[in-house]
Amino acid sequence: MDISFKRDRNTLVVLIEGEIDHHTSKDARDRIDSKFIMEPVKNIIIDLSKVSFMDSSGIGLITGRLKKASSIGGTLAIKKPSKEVLRILKMSKIDSMIELDA
């Protein structure tokens, strides 16, 4: 898994590539949280367009980042999930909690 970041005004844009599973989610969480704290931003967009696989660990990753952003009055959005990832997001009902740009 590879993660890259960019800042767009008040938003941290996170691009994740590869698989999000129990082996990779802790590292992703730590890296995103660190960058979120270091950058003076309020919102997070997680781009999942290059994620080939995601299990329930990915749901935990997303909901945890949602709580972080919400705790300071920010938002979290998911951008361009693949069909497989979108199915997992809908099964978990996370699509009712966050903005989903499919």
C-alpha angles and dihedrals in degrees: 000000000000127000128196129181139205132174123230107187105287095358134085110214113204121194113196120192127190128010130344110205139130090287095056106026097082092054091046091049093049094047095046093046092048093050092044090055094044095049118065093234135132105195135054130207115190113200109207097173092114098042109114097184137015131176131182090293087069090054088054090048091053097044091048092053089047089056091048093051093042092051089067096038095265135126138232126216133183117221128205104338116189118249091261094049092044089055091055091047091052094045089054091047089233088132088072092055102048142032110269120199099192 
